[in-house]
Amino acid sequence: MRINQYVITDNPSIKIDGFKTHCFNELLIHTDPKLEVTTQKDNICIIGYIFNPITNQNNTEEIGLTLSNFIDQDLVLEFIEQCSGRFLILFKTASDIKIVNDFLGTRRVFYFKDASNSYLSSCDKLLIEVSKKKLNIPNKLKELAKNTIFLKVQEHLFVNNKEWDQDLKMLQPNHVLNLNTFQVNRTKIYCTKKLLLNELTVLNAKIIDSTIAYVNKTGKYSIALTAGIDSRILAGSVIKNNFKTSFFTFNRNDAYVKRDVAVAKKICKLFNLQHKTIELKPLTNSFLKNYSSQFLIPRILGKTKNIQWIKNNYKKDFIITANGAGIIKSPHNYLFKTKNYKTRNIGHLKTDKQKTDYLEKWLCLNKDYIETYNFEASDLFYLEEILSKFVAKWSYELDFANTEDVSPYNNK
């Protein structure tokens, strides 16, 4: 896929038809014309949109200038921790260039290095085409790629920092990548050292309000509303701040979607909010063919019908969703509380021993970080191992409809 995508490389021979080319130090950044690129001095490059709902800085150039004046990596990362949006930031330190993306990793980063050059892209298929590397998908994954149940239900449970092609690594949320060494390190968490829990709660409300306010000023948008508490919180922010917008709910006639429609209608009627129920049609053959051709391994979900409708009918710049809000629910708490891995689906790990070994190794590697920041182990696992493949992938798939997905929960 090329819509809203980028390729970064130090290979000067790479040319991509229809893409713009930007220079940042020794790197060439090729982007779809829609994708905004902002550079400041020679030490900051921002790909995508970014805003700071805490300081109310809503201008990408202003944020770039703020970041360019920091001389310490911790100051850069602490500021980025406050930011929302869908972005990728390259920043130069004394000796290296490093890269970090938004909290949920929705501006995806696949990276690969051959004998001569480095390549990074938000699209694994595009990266493979540009680098001309040989496809490396093991047979066991090829079999999974034919399994519609796995693609629909379990694909986002792939563990570790790889998806299909095993030569490509993916930058997971909460990590920073050194482009000189290709080493990855988890980032620190700064806010918990300065704020108490009740202060963080108030700040969370401000982040949600300010995110909707940013979109309200920036472009045309609507808000997806379901029965979930996370999207109802967004409705509460609209009511509190009197934002002039509309809500919609997709109806695919699934049992839980029917519940979403019923609850969304009641909420909007109760608070006199504009709401539309969108009746979705089956995927057409032409859409399926075009859509599937964009991805290395396409996944066709029930809500892929949403993308078809958006592509064909939606004329606005943004859709505000509650994507990523699952982080507040500890949905994978059972993994670490019960130690019962026998019936749990963990990616392509099949045997009890594989599951146990993987989770025990993960806990061992991350024990210090979990204790330092008083994390729930399940929350960290969900953020880094699952959200990066689920929420981030949905935002990426929605690029096909040429619409930006904005989540107020995409803020560290």
C-alpha atoms as a printed R data frame, in Angstrom:
    type eleno elety resid chain resno       x       y      z
1   ATOM     1    CA   MET     A     1   0.000   0.000  0.000
2   ATOM     2    CA   ARG     A     2   1.195   3.502 -0.793
3   ATOM     3    CA   ILE     A     3  -1.617   5.741  0.451
4   ATOM     4    CA   ASN     A     4  -0.314   7.681  3.473
5   ATOM     5    CA   GLN     A     5   2.865   5.550  3.659
6   ATOM     6    CA   TYR     A     6   6.599   6.302  3.797
7   ATOM     7    CA   VAL     A     7   9.960   4.682  3.067
8   ATOM     8    CA   ILE     A     8  13.206   5.743  4.767
9   ATOM     9    CA   THR     A     9  16.559   4.584  3.414
10  ATOM    10    CA   ASP     A    10  20.208   5.510  3.000
11  ATOM    11    CA   ASN     A    11  20.187   3.975 -0.484
12  ATOM    12    CA   PRO     A    12  20.449   6.902 -2.954
13  ATOM    13    CA   SER     A    13  19.324   4.772 -5.898
14  ATOM    14    CA   ILE     A    14  15.799   4.324 -4.536
15  ATOM    15    CA   LYS     A    15  13.088   6.190 -6.433
16  ATOM    16    CA   ILE     A    16   9.367   5.709 -5.810
17  ATOM    17    CA   ASP     A    17   6.947   6.945 -8.442
18  ATOM    18    CA   GLY     A    18   4.443   9.438 -7.078
19  ATOM    19    CA   PHE     A    19   6.258   9.917 -3.778
20  ATOM    20    CA   LYS     A    20   7.920  13.092 -2.547
21  ATOM    21    CA   THR     A    21  11.551  12.867 -1.391
22  ATOM    22    CA   HIS     A    22  12.914  14.665  1.676
23  ATOM    23    CA   CYS     A    23  16.469  14.688  3.032
24  ATOM    24    CA   PHE     A    24  17.374  14.326  6.689
25  ATOM    25    CA   ASN     A    25  21.106  14.103  7.305
26  ATOM    26    CA   GLU     A    26  22.224  11.049  5.268
27  ATOM    27    CA   LEU     A    27  18.710   9.632  5.003
28  ATOM    28    CA   LEU     A    28  16.194   9.912  2.180
29  ATOM    29    CA   ILE     A    29  12.567   9.984  3.263
30  ATOM    30    CA   HIS     A    30  10.101   9.066  0.511
31  ATOM    31    CA   THR     A    31   6.460   9.806  1.295
32  ATOM    32    CA   ASP     A    32   3.030   9.752 -0.235
33  ATOM    33    CA   PRO     A    33   2.174  13.406 -1.007
34  ATOM    34    CA   LYS     A    34  -0.610  13.326  1.582
35  ATOM    35    CA   LEU     A    35   1.803  12.530  4.402
36  ATOM    36    CA   GLU     A    36   3.193  15.627  6.126
37  ATOM    37    CA   VAL     A    37   6.953  15.838  6.775
38  ATOM    38    CA   THR     A    38   8.354  18.572  9.046
39  ATOM    39    CA   THR     A    39  12.057  19.146  9.738
40  ATOM    40    CA   GLN     A    40  13.691  21.539 12.196
41  ATOM    41    CA   LYS     A    41  17.365  22.438 12.040
42  ATOM    42    CA   ASP     A    42  19.228  19.200 11.283
43  ATOM    43    CA   ASN     A    43  18.168  17.270 14.366
44  ATOM    44    CA   ILE     A    44  14.391  16.748 14.187
45  ATOM    45    CA   CYS     A    45  12.163  15.241 11.515
46  ATOM    46    CA   ILE     A    46   8.448  14.566 12.113
47  ATOM    47    CA   ILE     A    47   6.434  12.353  9.776
48  ATOM    48    CA   GLY     A    48   2.673  12.608 10.224
49  ATOM    49    CA   TYR     A    49   0.654  14.806 12.551
50  ATOM    50    CA   ILE     A    50   1.422  15.500 16.203
51  ATOM    51    CA   PHE     A    51   0.023  17.732 18.928
52  ATOM    52    CA   ASN     A    52   0.524  18.155 22.646
53  ATOM    53    CA   PRO     A    53  -2.848  18.120 24.466
54  ATOM    54    CA   ILE     A    54  -1.154  18.975 27.757
55  ATOM    55    CA   THR     A    55   0.642  22.161 26.656
56  ATOM    56    CA   ASN     A    56  -1.977  22.866 23.950
57  ATOM    57    CA   GLN     A    57   0.673  23.014 21.222
58  ATOM    58    CA   ASN     A    58  -1.245  22.114 18.074
59  ATOM    59    CA   ASN     A    59   1.237  23.124 15.397
60  ATOM    60    CA   THR     A    60   3.659  20.494 14.095
61  ATOM    61    CA   GLU     A    61   6.326  23.065 13.232
62  ATOM    62    CA   GLU     A    62   6.106  24.565 16.721
63  ATOM    63    CA   ILE     A    63   6.492  21.132 18.286
64  ATOM    64    CA   GLY     A    64   9.427  20.404 15.970
65  ATOM    65    CA   LEU     A    65  11.110  23.619 17.076
66  ATOM    66    CA   THR     A    66  10.540  22.766 20.753
67  ATOM    67    CA   LEU     A    67  12.102  19.339 20.248
68  ATOM    68    CA   SER     A    68  15.045  20.736 18.268
69  ATOM    69    CA   ASN     A    69  16.056  22.912 21.212
70  ATOM    70    CA   PHE     A    70  16.425  19.964 23.596
71  ATOM    71    CA   ILE     A    71  20.015  18.797 23.977
72  ATOM    72    CA   ASP     A    72  19.277  15.649 25.970
73  ATOM    73    CA   GLN     A    73  17.511  12.482 24.783
74  ATOM    74    CA   ASP     A    74  15.507  12.259 28.010
75  ATOM    75    CA   LEU     A    75  14.072  15.736 27.410
76  ATOM    76    CA   VAL     A    76  13.045  14.748 23.880
77  ATOM    77    CA   LEU     A    77  11.378  11.526 24.997
78  ATOM    78    CA   GLU     A    78   9.717  13.148 28.010
79  ATOM    79    CA   PHE     A    79   8.102  15.745 25.741
80  ATOM    80    CA   ILE     A    80   7.040  13.113 23.199
81  ATOM    81    CA   GLU     A    81   5.460  11.156 26.063
82  ATOM    82    CA   GLN     A    82   2.936  13.998 26.379
83  ATOM    83    CA   CYS     A    83   2.072  14.049 22.680
84  ATOM    84    CA   SER     A    84  -0.832  12.572 20.767
85  ATOM    85    CA   GLY     A    85  -1.369  12.036 17.066
86  ATOM    86    CA   ARG     A    86  -0.111   9.566 14.514
87  ATOM    87    CA   PHE     A    87   3.538  10.282 13.993
88  ATOM    88    CA   LEU     A    88   7.096   9.147 13.588
89  ATOM    89    CA   ILE     A    89   9.964  11.257 14.938
90  ATOM    90    CA   LEU     A    90  13.599  11.014 13.908
91  ATOM    91    CA   PHE     A    91  15.901  12.839 16.307
92  ATOM    92    CA   LYS     A    92  19.635  13.301 16.229
93  ATOM    93    CA   THR     A    93  21.790  12.837 19.311
94  ATOM    94    CA   ALA     A    94  25.497  13.554 19.610
95  ATOM    95    CA   SER     A    95  26.434  10.367 17.790
96  ATOM    96    CA   ASP     A    96  23.287   8.706 16.419
97  ATOM    97    CA   ILE     A    97  19.928   9.160 14.752
98  ATOM    98    CA   LYS     A    98  17.056   7.565 16.624
99  ATOM    99    CA   ILE     A    99  13.428   6.989 15.827
100 ATOM   100    CA   VAL     A   100  10.286   6.763 17.968
101 ATOM   101    CA   ASN     A   101   6.608   6.641 17.039
102 ATOM   102    CA   ASP     A   102   3.312   7.462 18.721
103 ATOM   103    CA   PHE     A   103   2.239   5.659 21.887
104 ATOM   104    CA   LEU     A   104   0.240   2.891 20.200
105 ATOM   105    CA   GLY     A   105   2.585   2.633 17.229
106 ATOM   106    CA   THR     A   106  -0.114   3.563 14.707
107 ATOM   107    CA   ARG     A   107   2.496   5.140 12.416
108 ATOM   108    CA   ARG     A   108   4.047   1.726 11.949
109 ATOM   109    CA   VAL     A   109   7.776   1.019 11.504
110 ATOM   110    CA   PHE     A   110   9.113  -2.099  9.798
111 ATOM   111    CA   TYR     A   111  12.892  -2.121  9.486
112 ATOM   112    CA   PHE     A   112  15.439  -4.202  7.634
113 ATOM   113    CA   LYS     A   113  19.151  -3.984  6.860
114 ATOM   114    CA   ASP     A   114  20.985  -5.785  4.064
115 ATOM   115    CA   ALA     A   115  24.736  -5.876  3.412
116 ATOM   116    CA   SER     A   116  24.805  -2.300  2.128
117 ATOM   117    CA   ASN     A   117  21.758  -0.292  3.158
118 ATOM   118    CA   SER     A   118  19.023   0.251  5.694
119 ATOM   119    CA   TYR     A   119  15.303   0.372  4.925
120 ATOM   120    CA   LEU     A   120  12.296   1.376  6.995
121 ATOM   121    CA   SER     A   121   8.641   1.638  6.036
122 ATOM   122    CA   SER     A   122   5.147   1.720  7.482
123 ATOM   123    CA   CYS     A   123   4.171  -0.976  4.951
124 ATOM   124    CA   ASP     A   124   5.955  -4.326  4.968
125 ATOM   125    CA   LYS     A   125   4.963  -5.103  1.389
126 ATOM   126    CA   LEU     A   126   6.267  -1.747  0.148
127 ATOM   127    CA   LEU     A   127   9.525  -2.234  2.058
128 ATOM   128    CA   ILE     A   128  10.061  -5.626  0.405
129 ATOM   129    CA   GLU     A   129   9.322  -4.194 -3.042
130 ATOM   130    CA   VAL     A   130  11.675  -1.237 -2.601
131 ATOM   131    CA   SER     A   131  14.567  -3.169 -1.054
132 ATOM   132    CA   LYS     A   132  14.111  -6.061 -3.521
133 ATOM   133    CA   LYS     A   133  14.749  -8.527 -0.706
134 ATOM   134    CA   LYS     A   134  13.651 -12.118 -1.058
135 ATOM   135    CA   LEU     A   135  10.423 -12.960  0.716
136 ATOM   136    CA   ASN     A   136  11.032 -14.965  3.893
137 ATOM   137    CA   ILE     A   137   7.802 -16.447  5.233
138 ATOM   138    CA   PRO     A   138   8.350 -19.893  6.835
139 ATOM   139    CA   ASN     A   139   6.048 -22.736  5.843
140 ATOM   140    CA   LYS     A   140   4.286 -22.805  9.215
141 ATOM   141    CA   LEU     A   141   3.341 -19.146  8.754
142 ATOM   142    CA   LYS     A   142   2.269 -19.751  5.161
143 ATOM   143    CA   GLU     A   143  -0.159 -22.324  6.516
144 ATOM   144    CA   LEU     A   144  -1.469 -19.823  9.059
145 ATOM   145    CA   ALA     A   145  -1.914 -17.291  6.250
146 ATOM   146    CA   LYS     A   146  -4.462 -19.691  4.723
147 ATOM   147    CA   ASN     A   147  -6.334 -20.067  8.006
148 ATOM   148    CA   THR     A   148  -9.241 -17.617  7.958
149 ATOM   149    CA   ILE     A   149  -9.949 -18.148 11.668
150 ATOM   150    CA   PHE     A   150  -6.389 -17.202 12.568
151 ATOM   151    CA   LEU     A   151  -6.469 -14.108 10.342
152 ATOM   152    CA   LYS     A   152  -9.829 -12.964 11.710
153 ATOM   153    CA   VAL     A   153  -9.373 -13.749 15.385
154 ATOM   154    CA   GLN     A   154  -5.804 -14.451 16.419
155 ATOM   155    CA   GLU     A   155  -3.382 -12.767 14.028
156 ATOM   156    CA   HIS     A   156  -2.865  -9.797 16.313
157 ATOM   157    CA   LEU     A   157  -1.601 -12.241 18.947
158 ATOM   158    CA   PHE     A   158   1.626 -12.823 17.062
159 ATOM   159    CA   VAL     A   159   4.305 -12.590 19.719
160 ATOM   160    CA   ASN     A   160   7.626 -10.721 19.496
161 ATOM   161    CA   ASN     A   161   8.547  -7.934 17.079
162 ATOM   162    CA   LYS     A   162   7.831  -9.739 13.815
163 ATOM   163    CA   GLU     A   163   4.787 -10.483 11.716
164 ATOM   164    CA   TRP     A   164   4.922 -12.441  8.474
165 ATOM   165    CA   ASP     A   165   8.300 -11.870  6.799
166 ATOM   166    CA   GLN     A   166  10.875 -12.996  9.357
167 ATOM   167    CA   ASP     A   167  13.609 -10.669  8.051
168 ATOM   168    CA   LEU     A   168  11.540  -7.624  8.953
169 ATOM   169    CA   LYS     A   169  11.376  -6.383 12.496
170 ATOM   170    CA   MET     A   170   8.694  -4.057 13.786
171 ATOM   171    CA   LEU     A   171   9.251  -1.222 16.238
172 ATOM   172    CA   GLN     A   172   7.003  -2.012 19.172
173 ATOM   173    CA   PRO     A   173   5.255   0.685 21.234
174 ATOM   174    CA   ASN     A   174   7.235   2.103 24.126
175 ATOM   175    CA   HIS     A   175  10.583   1.578 22.331
176 ATOM   176    CA   VAL     A   176  13.153   3.698 20.530
177 ATOM   177    CA   LEU     A   177  15.237   2.484 17.576
178 ATOM   178    CA   ASN     A   178  18.851   3.543 16.957
179 ATOM   179    CA   LEU     A   179  19.209   3.823 13.178
180 ATOM   180    CA   ASN     A   180  23.002   3.623 13.326
181 ATOM   181    CA   THR     A   181  23.199   0.374 15.269
182 ATOM   182    CA   PHE     A   182  19.671  -0.989 14.707
183 ATOM   183    CA   GLN     A   183  19.495  -1.571 18.459
184 ATOM   184    CA   VAL     A   184  16.140  -1.129 20.205
185 ATOM   185    CA   ASN     A   185  15.620   0.019 23.796
186 ATOM   186    CA   ARG     A   186  12.500   0.469 25.841
187 ATOM   187    CA   THR     A   187  11.819   4.076 26.764
188 ATOM   188    CA   LYS     A   188  11.500   5.413 30.280
189 ATOM   189    CA   ILE     A   189   8.184   6.531 31.760
190 ATOM   190    CA   TYR     A   190   8.440  10.054 33.092
191 ATOM   191    CA   CYS     A   191   4.969  11.185 34.205
192 ATOM   192    CA   THR     A   192   4.570   8.692 37.059
193 ATOM   193    CA   LYS     A   193   7.639  10.129 38.761
194 ATOM   194    CA   LYS     A   194   6.088  13.593 38.890
195 ATOM   195    CA   LEU     A   195   2.334  13.126 39.251
196 ATOM   196    CA   LEU     A   196   0.077  11.398 41.763
197 ATOM   197    CA   LEU     A   197  -2.707   9.078 40.642
198 ATOM   198    CA   ASN     A   198  -5.478  11.651 41.162
199 ATOM   199    CA   GLU     A   199  -3.443  14.210 39.184
200 ATOM   200    CA   LEU     A   200  -3.002  11.720 36.351
201 ATOM   201    CA   THR     A   201  -6.758  11.078 36.323
202 ATOM   202    CA   VAL     A   202  -7.496  14.783 35.851
203 ATOM   203    CA   LEU     A   203  -4.789  14.973 33.204
204 ATOM   204    CA   ASN     A   204  -6.313  12.031 31.315
205 ATOM   205    CA   ALA     A   205  -9.605  13.921 31.032
206 ATOM   206    CA   LYS     A   206  -7.746  16.961 29.704
207 ATOM   207    CA   ILE     A   207  -5.972  14.805 27.101
208 ATOM   208    CA   ILE     A   208  -9.293  13.452 25.805
209 ATOM   209    CA   ASP     A   209 -10.903  16.902 25.719
210 ATOM   210    CA   SER     A   210  -7.886  18.501 24.028
211 ATOM   211    CA   THR     A   211  -7.622  15.735 21.419
212 ATOM   212    CA   ILE     A   212 -11.200  16.256 20.269
213 ATOM   213    CA   ALA     A   213 -10.625  20.026 20.367
214 ATOM   214    CA   TYR     A   214  -7.532  19.600 18.134
215 ATOM   215    CA   VAL     A   215  -9.474  17.624 15.523
216 ATOM   216    CA   ASN     A   216 -12.380  20.055 15.853
217 ATOM   217    CA   LYS     A   217 -10.063  22.883 14.749
218 ATOM   218    CA   THR     A   218  -8.053  20.947 12.193
219 ATOM   219    CA   GLY     A   219 -10.567  19.312  9.854
220 ATOM   220    CA   LYS     A   220 -13.928  17.681  9.317
221 ATOM   221    CA   TYR     A   221 -14.691  14.625 11.440
222 ATOM   222    CA   SER     A   222 -17.253  12.351 13.058
223 ATOM   223    CA   ILE     A   223 -16.987  10.089 16.101
224 ATOM   224    CA   ALA     A   224 -17.593   6.341 16.151
225 ATOM   225    CA   LEU     A   225 -19.899   5.435 19.038
226 ATOM   226    CA   THR     A   226 -20.501   1.966 20.491
227 ATOM   227    CA   ALA     A   227 -21.822   0.557 23.760
228 ATOM   228    CA   GLY     A   228 -18.321   0.473 25.235
229 ATOM   229    CA   ILE     A   229 -17.378   2.709 28.139
230 ATOM   230    CA   ASP     A   230 -14.348   3.967 26.211
231 ATOM   231    CA   SER     A   231 -16.392   5.490 23.385
232 ATOM   232    CA   ARG     A   232 -19.047   6.728 25.829
233 ATOM   233    CA   ILE     A   233 -16.284   8.707 27.531
234 ATOM   234    CA   LEU     A   234 -15.698  10.440 24.185
235 ATOM   235    CA   ALA     A   235 -19.404  11.264 23.990
236 ATOM   236    CA   GLY     A   236 -19.162  12.712 27.503
237 ATOM   237    CA   SER     A   237 -16.322  14.983 26.398
238 ATOM   238    CA   VAL     A   238 -18.387  16.239 23.449
239 ATOM   239    CA   ILE     A   239 -21.328  16.992 25.741
240 ATOM   240    CA   LYS     A   240 -19.150  18.708 28.373
241 ATOM   241    CA   ASN     A   241 -17.329  20.885 25.852
242 ATOM   242    CA   ASN     A   242 -20.267  21.438 23.476
243 ATOM   243    CA   PHE     A   243 -18.268  20.308 20.451
244 ATOM   244    CA   LYS     A   244 -20.297  20.546 17.246
245 ATOM   245    CA   THR     A   245 -19.961  17.102 15.703
246 ATOM   246    CA   SER     A   246 -21.889  13.970 14.808
247 ATOM   247    CA   PHE     A   247 -21.724  10.321 15.816
248 ATOM   248    CA   PHE     A   248 -22.161   7.154 13.826
249 ATOM   249    CA   THR     A   249 -22.393   3.435 14.500
250 ATOM   250    CA   PHE     A   250 -21.762   0.712 11.944
251 ATOM   251    CA   ASN     A   251 -24.359  -2.037 11.854
252 ATOM   252    CA   ARG     A   252 -23.129  -5.418 10.592
253 ATOM   253    CA   ASN     A   253 -26.041  -7.273 12.208
254 ATOM   254    CA   ASP     A   254 -23.751  -9.183 14.606
255 ATOM   255    CA   ALA     A   255 -25.246  -9.723 18.045
256 ATOM   256    CA   TYR     A   256 -22.821  -7.406 19.852
257 ATOM   257    CA   VAL     A   257 -23.002  -4.787 17.072
258 ATOM   258    CA   LYS     A   258 -26.789  -4.696 17.412
259 ATOM   259    CA   ARG     A   259 -26.231  -3.899 21.085
260 ATOM   260    CA   ASP     A   260 -23.818  -1.116 20.071
261 ATOM   261    CA   VAL     A   261 -26.434   0.382 17.768
262 ATOM   262    CA   ALA     A   262 -29.176   0.257 20.415
263 ATOM   263    CA   VAL     A   263 -27.045   1.844 23.148
264 ATOM   264    CA   ALA     A   264 -25.587   4.501 20.814
265 ATOM   265    CA   LYS     A   265 -29.089   5.542 19.729
266 ATOM   266    CA   LYS     A   266 -30.252   5.836 23.343
267 ATOM   267    CA   ILE     A   267 -27.242   7.948 24.353
268 ATOM   268    CA   CYS     A   268 -27.614  10.314 21.425
269 ATOM   269    CA   LYS     A   269 -31.358  10.664 21.930
270 ATOM   270    CA   LEU     A   270 -30.891  11.333 25.655
271 ATOM   271    CA   PHE     A   271 -28.344  14.104 25.075
272 ATOM   272    CA   ASN     A   272 -29.726  15.404 21.770
273 ATOM   273    CA   LEU     A   273 -26.654  14.387 19.757
274 ATOM   274    CA   GLN     A   274 -26.656  13.864 16.021
275 ATOM   275    CA   HIS     A   275 -26.322  10.152 15.243
276 ATOM   276    CA   LYS     A   276 -26.473   7.933 12.180
277 ATOM   277    CA   THR     A   277 -26.665   4.151 11.955
278 ATOM   278    CA   ILE     A   278 -24.784   2.925  8.900
279 ATOM   279    CA   GLU     A   279 -26.086  -0.313  7.425
280 ATOM   280    CA   LEU     A   280 -23.144  -2.123  5.891
281 ATOM   281    CA   LYS     A   281 -23.254  -4.120  2.685
282 ATOM   282    CA   PRO     A   282 -21.265  -7.260  1.815
283 ATOM   283    CA   LEU     A   283 -17.787  -6.733  0.430
284 ATOM   284    CA   THR     A   284 -17.777  -6.457 -3.344
285 ATOM   285    CA   ASN     A   285 -15.387  -8.501 -5.456
286 ATOM   286    CA   SER     A   286 -13.750  -5.371 -6.852
287 ATOM   287    CA   PHE     A   287 -13.131  -3.967 -3.369
288 ATOM   288    CA   LEU     A   288 -11.752  -7.285 -2.115
289 ATOM   289    CA   LYS     A   289  -9.374  -7.582 -5.052
290 ATOM   290    CA   ASN     A   290  -8.084  -4.028 -4.726
291 ATOM   291    CA   TYR     A   291  -7.886  -4.110 -0.932
292 ATOM   292    CA   SER     A   292  -6.154  -7.489 -0.745
293 ATOM   293    CA   SER     A   293  -3.509  -6.410 -3.258
294 ATOM   294    CA   GLN     A   294  -2.296  -3.713 -0.862
295 ATOM   295    CA   PHE     A   295  -1.031  -6.072  1.844
296 ATOM   296    CA   LEU     A   296   1.575  -8.790  2.207
297 ATOM   297    CA   ILE     A   297  -1.016 -10.992  3.927
298 ATOM   298    CA   PRO     A   298  -4.450  -9.322  3.918
299 ATOM   299    CA   ARG     A   299  -6.834  -9.970  6.773
300 ATOM   300    CA   ILE     A   300 -10.534  -9.747  6.011
301 ATOM   301    CA   LEU     A   301 -12.426  -8.981  9.206
302 ATOM   302    CA   GLY     A   302 -16.092  -8.329  9.793
303 ATOM   303    CA   LYS     A   303 -15.240  -4.663 10.160
304 ATOM   304    CA   THR     A   304 -13.414  -4.587  6.825
305 ATOM   305    CA   LYS     A   305 -16.907  -3.678  5.625
306 ATOM   306    CA   ASN     A   306 -16.407  -0.448  7.592
307 ATOM   307    CA   ILE     A   307 -13.410   0.386  5.413
308 ATOM   308    CA   GLN     A   308 -15.369  -0.308  2.226
309 ATOM   309    CA   TRP     A   309 -18.117   2.082  3.337
310 ATOM   310    CA   ILE     A   310 -15.624   4.754  4.438
311 ATOM   311    CA   LYS     A   311 -13.716   4.566  1.164
312 ATOM   312    CA   ASN     A   312 -16.860   4.857 -0.910
313 ATOM   313    CA   ASN     A   313 -18.881   7.316  1.171
314 ATOM   314    CA   TYR     A   314 -16.924   9.190  3.829
315 ATOM   315    CA   LYS     A   315 -15.806  12.676  2.775
316 ATOM   316    CA   LYS     A   316 -14.286  13.926  6.024
317 ATOM   317    CA   ASP     A   317 -10.624  14.185  7.102
318 ATOM   318    CA   PHE     A   318 -10.718  12.269 10.393
319 ATOM   319    CA   ILE     A   319 -12.599   9.595 12.256
320 ATOM   320    CA   ILE     A   320 -12.296   9.740 16.043
321 ATOM   321    CA   THR     A   321 -12.421   6.277 17.618
322 ATOM   322    CA   ALA     A   322 -11.728   4.725 20.999
323 ATOM   323    CA   ASN     A   323  -8.955   2.550 19.549
324 ATOM   324    CA   GLY     A   324  -6.461   1.485 22.177
325 ATOM   325    CA   ALA     A   325  -8.720   2.114 25.144
326 ATOM   326    CA   GLY     A   326  -8.538  -1.587 25.968
327 ATOM   327    CA   ILE     A   327  -5.298  -0.775 27.776
328 ATOM   328    CA   ILE     A   328  -7.409   0.484 30.694
329 ATOM   329    CA   LYS     A   329  -9.237  -2.829 31.048
330 ATOM   330    CA   SER     A   330  -6.345  -5.262 31.591
331 ATOM   331    CA   PRO     A   331  -7.961  -7.724 29.165
332 ATOM   332    CA   HIS     A   332  -5.043 -10.132 29.294
333 ATOM   333    CA   ASN     A   333  -4.708 -10.183 33.065
334 ATOM   334    CA   TYR     A   334  -5.379 -13.937 33.072
335 ATOM   335    CA   LEU     A   335  -2.057 -14.642 31.392
336 ATOM   336    CA   PHE     A   336  -0.091 -13.699 34.454
337 ATOM   337    CA   LYS     A   337  -2.547 -14.136 37.299
338 ATOM   338    CA   THR     A   338  -3.689 -17.705 36.724
339 ATOM   339    CA   LYS     A   339  -0.566 -19.205 35.130
340 ATOM   340    CA   ASN     A   340  -3.010 -21.405 33.228
341 ATOM   341    CA   TYR     A   341  -1.747 -21.272 29.665
342 ATOM   342    CA   LYS     A   342  -3.339 -24.510 28.473
343 ATOM   343    CA   THR     A   343  -6.435 -23.019 26.851
344 ATOM   344    CA   ARG     A   344  -4.998 -19.608 26.000
345 ATOM   345    CA   ASN     A   345  -4.335 -18.458 22.461
346 ATOM   346    CA   ILE     A   346  -0.911 -16.853 22.279
347 ATOM   347    CA   GLY     A   347  -0.145 -16.151 18.654
348 ATOM   348    CA   HIS     A   348   1.280 -19.091 16.769
349 ATOM   349    CA   LEU     A   349   2.544 -20.800 19.934
350 ATOM   350    CA   LYS     A   350   0.744 -24.136 20.168
351 ATOM   351    CA   THR     A   351   2.029 -26.332 22.984
352 ATOM   352    CA   ASP     A   352   1.731 -25.617 26.693
353 ATOM   353    CA   LYS     A   353   5.502 -25.650 26.960
354 ATOM   354    CA   GLN     A   354   5.898 -23.068 24.185
355 ATOM   355    CA   LYS     A   355   3.385 -20.779 25.858
356 ATOM   356    CA   THR     A   356   4.853 -21.212 29.328
357 ATOM   357    CA   ASP     A   357   8.427 -20.761 28.119
358 ATOM   358    CA   TYR     A   358   7.577 -17.629 26.156
359 ATOM   359    CA   LEU     A   359   5.672 -15.894 28.947
360 ATOM   360    CA   GLU     A   360   8.174 -16.870 31.629
361 ATOM   361    CA   LYS     A   361  11.019 -15.566 29.466
362 ATOM   362    CA   TRP     A   362   9.085 -12.364 28.781
363 ATOM   363    CA   LEU     A   363   8.471 -11.836 32.500
364 ATOM   364    CA   CYS     A   364  12.115 -12.464 33.299
365 ATOM   365    CA   LEU     A   365  13.330  -9.980 30.682
366 ATOM   366    CA   ASN     A   366  10.898  -7.283 31.778
367 ATOM   367    CA   LYS     A   367  10.795  -7.803 35.541
368 ATOM   368    CA   ASP     A   368  12.973  -4.789 36.388
369 ATOM   369    CA   TYR     A   369  11.006  -2.444 34.133
370 ATOM   370    CA   ILE     A   370   7.686  -3.659 35.537
371 ATOM   371    CA   GLU     A   371   8.895  -3.151 39.123
372 ATOM   372    CA   THR     A   372  10.520   0.225 38.414
373 ATOM   373    CA   TYR     A   373   7.306   1.730 37.038
374 ATOM   374    CA   ASN     A   374   4.821  -0.342 39.062
375 ATOM   375    CA   PHE     A   375   3.261  -1.748 35.889
376 ATOM   376    CA   GLU     A   376   0.715  -4.517 35.701
377 ATOM   377    CA   ALA     A   377   2.603  -7.165 33.734
378 ATOM   378    CA   SER     A   378  -0.521  -7.853 31.665
379 ATOM   379    CA   ASP     A   379  -0.834  -4.173 30.711
380 ATOM   380    CA   LEU     A   380   2.735  -3.998 29.451
381 ATOM   381    CA   PHE     A   381   2.299  -7.259 27.537
382 ATOM   382    CA   TYR     A   382  -0.945  -6.006 26.006
383 ATOM   383    CA   LEU     A   383   0.586  -2.664 25.017
384 ATOM   384    CA   GLU     A   384   3.783  -3.935 23.459
385 ATOM   385    CA   GLU     A   385   2.869  -7.378 22.158
386 ATOM   386    CA   ILE     A   386  -0.758  -7.006 21.095
387 ATOM   387    CA   LEU     A   387  -1.882  -3.412 20.583
388 ATOM   388    CA   SER     A   388   0.971  -2.862 18.139
389 ATOM   389    CA   LYS     A   389  -0.479  -5.589 15.925
390 ATOM   390    CA   PHE     A   390  -4.167  -4.840 16.440
391 ATOM   391    CA   VAL     A   391  -4.918  -1.147 16.970
392 ATOM   392    CA   ALA     A   392  -1.930  -0.023 14.910
393 ATOM   393    CA   LYS     A   393  -2.815  -2.379 12.098
394 ATOM   394    CA   TRP     A   394  -6.400  -1.142 11.988
395 ATOM   395    CA   SER     A   395  -5.227   2.467 11.591
396 ATOM   396    CA   TYR     A   396  -2.897   1.282  8.836
397 ATOM   397    CA   GLU     A   397  -5.661  -0.655  7.064
398 ATOM   398    CA   LEU     A   398  -7.886   2.415  7.257
399 ATOM   399    CA   ASP     A   399  -5.271   4.300  5.215
400 ATOM   400    CA   PHE     A   400  -6.700   2.431  2.227
401 ATOM   401    CA   ALA     A   401  -9.860   4.543  2.665
402 ATOM   402    CA   ASN     A   402  -7.708   7.712  2.676
403 ATOM   403    CA   THR     A   403  -8.963   8.721  6.120
404 ATOM   404    CA   GLU     A   404  -6.995   9.352  9.330
405 ATOM   405    CA   ASP     A   405  -7.984   7.445 12.451
406 ATOM   406    CA   VAL     A   406  -7.576   9.523 15.634
407 ATOM   407    CA   SER     A   407  -7.745   8.020 19.111
408 ATOM   408    CA   PRO     A   408  -7.720  10.244 22.224
409 ATOM   409    CA   TYR     A   409  -6.266   7.217 24.040
410 ATOM   410    CA   ASN     A   410  -3.122   7.292 21.878
411 ATOM   411    CA   ASN     A   411  -1.143   9.192 24.494
412 ATOM   412    CA   LYS     A   412   1.460   7.646 26.770
